[in-house]
Amino acid sequence: MQAVKEKPGSVNAAQRPYTMECTRNIGIAAHIDAGKTTTTERILFYTGLIHRMGDVDDGNTVTDWMEQERERGITITSAATTCYWTQKGDGWPKLALGVPHRINIIDTPGHVDFTAEVERSMRVLDGAVAVFCGVAGVQPQSETVWRQATKYKVPRIAFVNKMDRVGANFENAVAEMRRKLGAYAFPVVLPLGKEDYLRGVIDVISQQALIYDETDDTGMRYAITEIPEEERERAKRALAELIGAVADKDDTVAELVIEDKPVDAVTLKRAIRRLTCNLELVPVLGGSAFKKRGVQPLVDAVIDYLPSPLDVPSAQGQDPTQTDRPVTVPSDDSAQFCSLAFKLWSDPYVGKLVFFRVYSGQLKKGDVIYNPRTRKRERVSRVMMIQADKRIDVESVFAGDIAALVGLKNITTGDTLCCEDFDILLEPPTFPEPVISMAVEPKTKADRDKLSEGLQRLAEEDPTFRCFTNEETGQLIIAGMGELHLEIIRDRLFREFKVEANSGAPQIAYRETVTKPADGEGKFIRQSGGRGQYGHAVIKLEPNQRGKGVEILNEIVGGAIPREYIPAVERGLEEAIGGGVLAGYPMVDLKISIVDGTFHEVDSSELAFKMAGIFALKDAAKKAAAILLEPVMKVEVTTPDEYQGDLLGDLNRRRGKIINIESKNSSTILYAEVPLAELFGYATAIRSLSKGRAAYSMEPFSFEPVPNSITASILDTAKPKAARA
């Protein structure tokens, strides 16, 4: 008799190797060059996953496995890996002493061009370790990843790294977290010493010190001792401050403080865990991943304070047939299967990988899964656990797991994958729009097909990458989040897909809008002997609030335009908005009201009213003082004091608006808002002006009107395109 294949989520599936209580799904996130990848590498070494520590500068780390990452020394794509940790009884109080835990880690990029990798990772994580540089403190991308974690309600702990560097200041970093991020941040582990004298760390809760053996360059040998005399007062103050902060938000600790009873270490840790999981407290630790100081206490803190899948609220979704009806997804192996596909990746050996996070139920090889977006079912042929660039086949995965599937079709980032009986749509991650574009052209006819295939696969992987053909020029355009982003795309086309292609100078994604109200009228009348075409629409065009987008309102009364033709007028308006009126760029922040029109009993058609809508918008926009908007970036430049004047002058030449100048540790930080059009080649310029000693970072900020003098040159460039349109 043939065995019946169980549905995803059936109770009789294989037993899970680690319970959900002993599972942690965490991300390592920070500003570029704060030490995320080095921290991850040390964690993997101390947990026994690797037996030799790699180094970013040597290009041999586990999670930076792409050739482009190793050459540049930066993280480009988020890499998932799994390690195991059992807390040891070394004298410090632990909440899970001797219990093996599995930690799924996602190491995310810090460069703003790859912010989508952080966004989709945060969507599926239960907790995060935010890494800060002990010298620079809270940097611009630190704020961005912090906002992303807050958006998805991800509990986090903070690790102040690089305490061995000259100018490192732990207290300043904590103060900046409170001031710039609004974090309720309090130290639980203090660095013992700093700069060249960083010897270990102090556990604030147990009032003990962990001092590393100076003769051991692996950081494996250390001693738990009394706190040195000169640091005891500092440690006592930190403990009193921590107890006071916890007591303000936790009733159990507050009662002990009010009754003047001692707060024991385990009670305090449990309260910190509750507050951290509820996003009410951020425990802070100090150390140096590069010098191998304080990483083991960081892993202990992940176990002690960050939530398991059971400690976070159950995922919420919608019924696709009734979008106003929320559906709860319980974190339970015996529930029906539900997961979210958060990343796609083209693997040269196994094909398209779909990374997914399981929220409920179980999935086994051979099960059938359902995609509510496409209403299609597919059978699962292979399930894999991911170790950076290595793939390990497994028979089944469980609630709380992060894994990958092979061979699924018609999948996009953000799709829900579930049991067909459990029809649900989970909220997908959201991504910013591309801000920079360039033209690409295959060198030979043979490259044309390979280029098309390569771009299609890269666009599937990366939601912030777009490729399309410009209808007016016939050019193939690629668009992304910055110069480095597009440079990596071109490099991958050459290396992975063996495509030789030329590329043009990057084009700026300008926008158009209007500055005053105007009325517009569009008529489309054609007579050709038989049945003609007749469409007539009148609209009112107004500028909308900045950032509000385009609103189209139907204010027709008395049937001036029959109801069935209103959608055609709206489609015409949308098409005209997409093509702009000044230079062919999409229009934004408009409020359009369809107020009047006429129709013909016989000759009116959807096509005629669509054309009337196009003509009406173009007519109104000509009277509404249309202007160009350009993307403006928020730029932060960190420079030694002696180069401040040169860099300020350069920013002013680039039409930059200086927002603030701040001094910190013998260096100056310039905060400015600069048009993206003026920032091409800035990396080379800043290196030249500062002899390689200054650094900068930027992130999208807003769209602002283009000055009249520059608008003229942009319009001159766009004249041939406008003439063709």
Stockholm file with secondary structure:
# STOCKHOLM 1.0

chainA/1-725         MQAVKEKPGSVNAAQRPYTMECTRNIGIAAHIDAGKTTTTERILFYTGLIHRMGDVDDGNTVTDWMEQERERGITITSAATTCYWTQKGDGWPKLALGVPHRINIIDTPGHVDFTAEVERSMRVLDGAVAVFCGVAGVQPQSETVWRQATKYKVPRIAFVNKMDRVGANFENAVAEMRRKLGAYAFPVVLPLGKEDYLRGVIDVISQQALIYDETDDTGMRYAITEIPEEERERAKRALAELIGAVADKDDTVAELVIEDKPVDAVTLKRAIRRLTCNLELVPVLGGSAFKKRGVQPLVDAVIDYLPSPLDVPSAQGQDPTQTDRPVTVPSDDSAQFCSLAFKLWSDPYVGKLVFFRVYSGQLKKGDVIYNPRTRKRERVSRVMMIQADKRIDVESVFAGDIAALVGLKNITTGDTLCCEDFDILLEPPTFPEPVISMAVEPKTKADRDKLSEGLQRLAEEDPTFRCFTNEETGQLIIAGMGELHLEIIRDRLFREFKVEANSGAPQIAYRETVTKPADGEGKFIRQSGGRGQYGHAVIKLEPNQRGKGVEILNEIVGGAIPREYIPAVERGLEEAIGGGVLAGYPMVDLKISIVDGTFHEVDSSELAFKMAGIFALKDAAKKAAAILLEPVMKVEVTTPDEYQGDLLGDLNRRRGKIINIESKNSSTILYAEVPLAELFGYATAIRSLSKGRAAYSMEPFSFEPVPNSITASILDTAKPKAARA
#=GR chainA/1-725 SS CCCCCCCTTCTTSCCCSSCGGGEEEEEEEESTTSSHHHHHHHHHHHTTSCSSCCCTTTTCCSSCCSHHHHHHTSCCSCEEEEEEEEBCCSSSCCSSBTCEEEEEEEECCCSGGGHHHHHHHHHHCSEEEEEEETTTBSCHHHHHHHHHHHHTTCCEEEEEECTTSTTCCHHHHHHHHHHHHCCCEEEEEEEESCGGGCCEEEETTTTEEEEECTTCTTSCCEEEECCCHHHHHHHHHHHHHHHHHHHTTCHHHHHHHHTTCCCCHHHHHHHHHHHHHTTSCEEEEECBTTTTBSHHHHHHHHHHHSCCTTTSCCEEEEETTEEEEEEEECCCTTSCCEEEEEEEEEETTTEEEEEEEEEESEEETTCEEEETTTTEEEECCEEEEEETTEEEEESEEETTCEEEEESCCSCCTTCEEECTTSCCEECCCCCCCCCEEEEEEESSHHHHHHHHHHHHHHHHHCTTCEEEECTTTCCEEEEESSHHHHHHHHHHHHHHSCCCEEECCCEECCEEEESSCEEEEEEEEECCSSSCEEEEEEEEEEECCTTCCCEEEECCCTTSSCGGGHHHHHHHHHHHHHHCSSSSCCBCSEEEEEEEEECCTTTBCHHHHHHHHHHHHHHHHHHTTEEEEEEEEEEEEEEEGGGHHHHHHHHHHTTCEEEEEEEETTEEEEEEEEEGGGCTTHHHHHHHHHTTCCEEEEEEEEEEECCHHHHHHHHHHHHHHHHHC
#=GC SS_cons         CCCCCCCTTCTTSCCCSSCGGGEEEEEEEESTTSSHHHHHHHHHHHTTSCSSCCCTTTTCCSSCCSHHHHHHTSCCSCEEEEEEEEBCCSSSCCSSBTCEEEEEEEECCCSGGGHHHHHHHHHHCSEEEEEEETTTBSCHHHHHHHHHHHHTTCCEEEEEECTTSTTCCHHHHHHHHHHHHCCCEEEEEEEESCGGGCCEEEETTTTEEEEECTTCTTSCCEEEECCCHHHHHHHHHHHHHHHHHHHTTCHHHHHHHHTTCCCCHHHHHHHHHHHHHTTSCEEEEECBTTTTBSHHHHHHHHHHHSCCTTTSCCEEEEETTEEEEEEEECCCTTSCCEEEEEEEEEETTTEEEEEEEEEESEEETTCEEEETTTTEEEECCEEEEEETTEEEEESEEETTCEEEEESCCSCCTTCEEECTTSCCEECCCCCCCCCEEEEEEESSHHHHHHHHHHHHHHHHHCTTCEEEECTTTCCEEEEESSHHHHHHHHHHHHHHSCCCEEECCCEECCEEEESSCEEEEEEEEECCSSSCEEEEEEEEEEECCTTCCCEEEECCCTTSSCGGGHHHHHHHHHHHHHHCSSSSCCBCSEEEEEEEEECCTTTBCHHHHHHHHHHHHHHHHHHTTEEEEEEEEEEEEEEEGGGHHHHHHHHHHTTCEEEEEEEETTEEEEEEEEEGGGCTTHHHHHHHHHTTCCEEEEEEEEEEECCHHHHHHHHHHHHHHHHHC
//
